[in-house]
Amino acid sequence: MVAAFADGTAIGLAFGYALPANARWWQGLTTPVDKGFTDENGCRTFALNELMVVPEWQGKGVAHALHDDLLGGRPEERATLLVREDNDAAQNAYTRWGWRKIGKLQPYPDAPNFDAMILPLRVES
Ligand SMILES: CC(C)(COP(=O)(O)OP(=O)(O)OC[C@H]1O[C@@H](n2cnc3c(N)ncnc32)[C@H](O)[C@@H]1OP(=O)(O)O)[C@@H](O)C(=O)NCCC(=O)NCCS
């Protein structure tokens, strides 16, 4: 987890985890992906679970800094996140930061539909 502070008060945070083998993460996919795309081995994909900034501090680059801080040191080859289709602020930011949509995902049966996104974390040699 990484957090941002102003005058000793938390104003934003970001956290996630490496998907384990047979991760539940991908089970809610409702659109097709290439064979092998969802294969996990514990060190392939970092899931960005949450990125949030308090309203008074939004639009000032805090989320971008938290995002780069959390993902910059990760050893996995890619990151994934789920974003609500109607979350315009987050959709715009993620697209600007290099994420691409790979499909639709409903994490559990009565959950809303999310866009599943992917960001390459390092160039394969
Ligand atoms: C989505 C969210 C995290 C973005 O946080 P933020 O701190 O406002 O985002 P940032 O300021 O880092 O930048 C996002 C984009 O906003 C714009 N932006 C940045 N600074 C700006 C400014 N001073 N004025 C206007 N727009 C600005 C840019 O498009 C920026 O992209 P860039 O980094 O490529 O320049 C925030 O809106 C939030 O917490 N929302 C509620 C929780 C949420 O929905 N989280 C996402 C769940 S998937």
The ligand as an SDF file (V2000), in Angstrom:
LIG
                    3D

 48 50  0  0  0  0  0  0  0  0999 V2000
  -10.0680    8.5760   -9.9420 C   0  0  0  0  0  0  0  0  0  0  0  0
   -9.2880    9.3770   -8.9180 C   0  0  0  0  0  0  0  0  0  0  0  0
   -8.4570    8.4200   -8.0550 C   0  0  0  0  0  0  0  0  0  0  0  0
   -8.3510   10.3610   -9.6320 C   0  0  0  0  0  0  0  0  0  0  0  0
   -7.6190   11.0750   -8.6260 O   0  0  0  0  0  0  0  0  0  0  0  0
   -6.9040   12.4860   -8.9330 P   0  0  0  0  0  0  0  0  0  0  0  0
   -5.9200   12.7090   -7.8270 O   0  0  0  0  0  0  0  0  0  0  0  0
   -7.9310   13.5110   -9.1620 O   0  0  0  0  0  0  0  0  0  0  0  0
   -6.1410   12.1880  -10.2960 O   0  0  0  0  0  0  0  0  0  0  0  0
   -4.8660   12.9860  -10.8500 P   0  0  0  0  0  0  0  0  0  0  0  0
   -4.9970   14.4330  -10.4570 O   0  0  0  0  0  0  0  0  0  0  0  0
   -3.6240   12.2800  -10.4530 O   0  0  0  0  0  0  0  0  0  0  0  0
   -4.9300   12.8780  -12.4030 O   0  0  0  0  0  0  0  0  0  0  0  0
   -5.9690   12.3000  -13.1460 C   0  0  0  0  0  0  0  0  0  0  0  0
   -6.0850   13.0580  -14.4230 C   0  0  0  0  0  0  0  0  0  0  0  0
   -6.8180   14.2260  -14.0570 O   0  0  0  0  0  0  0  0  0  0  0  0
   -6.3610   15.3220  -14.8610 C   0  0  0  0  0  0  0  0  0  0  0  0
   -5.6660   16.3280  -14.0430 N   0  0  0  0  0  0  0  0  0  0  0  0
   -4.5360   16.2360  -13.3160 C   0  0  0  0  0  0  0  0  0  0  0  0
   -4.2320   17.3870  -12.7230 N   0  0  0  0  0  0  0  0  0  0  0  0
   -5.2000   18.2580  -13.0870 C   0  0  0  0  0  0  0  0  0  0  0  0
   -5.4540   19.6110  -12.7840 C   0  0  0  0  0  0  0  0  0  0  0  0
   -4.6450   20.3350  -12.0020 N   0  0  0  0  0  0  0  0  0  0  0  0
   -6.5800   20.1730  -13.2880 N   0  0  0  0  0  0  0  0  0  0  0  0
   -7.3940   19.4770  -14.0760 C   0  0  0  0  0  0  0  0  0  0  0  0
   -7.2090   18.1760  -14.4130 N   0  0  0  0  0  0  0  0  0  0  0  0
   -6.1180   17.5720  -13.9170 C   0  0  0  0  0  0  0  0  0  0  0  0
   -5.4740   14.7480  -15.8560 C   0  0  0  0  0  0  0  0  0  0  0  0
   -6.2140   14.2140  -16.9370 O   0  0  0  0  0  0  0  0  0  0  0  0
   -4.8620   13.6110  -15.0880 C   0  0  0  0  0  0  0  0  0  0  0  0
   -4.1730   12.7720  -15.9540 O   0  0  0  0  0  0  0  0  0  0  0  0
   -2.5480   12.9510  -16.0860 P   0  0  0  0  0  0  0  0  0  0  0  0
   -1.9770   12.4040  -14.8160 O   0  0  0  0  0  0  0  0  0  0  0  0
   -2.1900   12.1200  -17.2670 O   0  0  0  0  0  0  0  0  0  0  0  0
   -2.2530   14.3970  -16.2520 O   0  0  0  0  0  0  0  0  0  0  0  0
  -10.2490   10.2060   -8.0080 C   0  0  0  0  0  0  0  0  0  0  0  0
  -11.1880   10.8670   -8.8560 O   0  0  0  0  0  0  0  0  0  0  0  0
  -10.9790    9.3920   -6.9790 C   0  0  0  0  0  0  0  0  0  0  0  0
  -10.4800    9.1240   -5.8910 O   0  0  0  0  0  0  0  0  0  0  0  0
  -12.2210    8.9840   -7.2930 N   0  0  0  0  0  0  0  0  0  0  0  0
  -13.0260    8.2060   -6.3410 C   0  0  0  0  0  0  0  0  0  0  0  0
  -12.4740    6.7870   -6.1610 C   0  0  0  0  0  0  0  0  0  0  0  0
  -12.3640    6.0810   -7.4800 C   0  0  0  0  0  0  0  0  0  0  0  0
  -13.2970    6.1030   -8.2870 O   0  0  0  0  0  0  0  0  0  0  0  0
  -11.2220    5.4100   -7.6850 N   0  0  0  0  0  0  0  0  0  0  0  0
  -10.9960    4.6270   -8.8860 C   0  0  0  0  0  0  0  0  0  0  0  0
  -11.5700    3.2490   -8.7100 C   0  0  0  0  0  0  0  0  0  0  0  0
  -11.2410    2.2370  -10.1370 S   0  0  0  0  0  0  0  0  0  0  0  0
  1  2  1  0
  2  3  1  0
  2  4  1  0
  2 36  1  0
  4  5  1  0
  5  6  1  0
  6  7  2  0
  6  8  1  0
  6  9  1  0
  9 10  1  0
 10 11  2  0
 10 12  1  0
 10 13  1  0
 13 14  1  0
 14 15  1  0
 15 16  1  0
 15 30  1  0
 16 17  1  0
 17 18  1  0
 17 28  1  0
 18 19  1  0
 18 27  1  0
 19 20  2  0
 20 21  1  0
 21 22  1  0
 21 27  2  0
 22 23  1  0
 22 24  2  0
 24 25  1  0
 25 26  2  0
 26 27  1  0
 28 29  1  0
 28 30  1  0
 30 31  1  0
 31 32  1  0
 32 33  2  0
 32 34  1  0
 32 35  1  0
 36 37  1  0
 36 38  1  0
 38 39  2  0
 38 40  1  0
 40 41  1  0
 41 42  1  0
 42 43  1  0
 43 44  2  0
 43 45  1  0
 45 46  1  0
 46 47  1  0
 47 48  1  0
M  END
$$$$
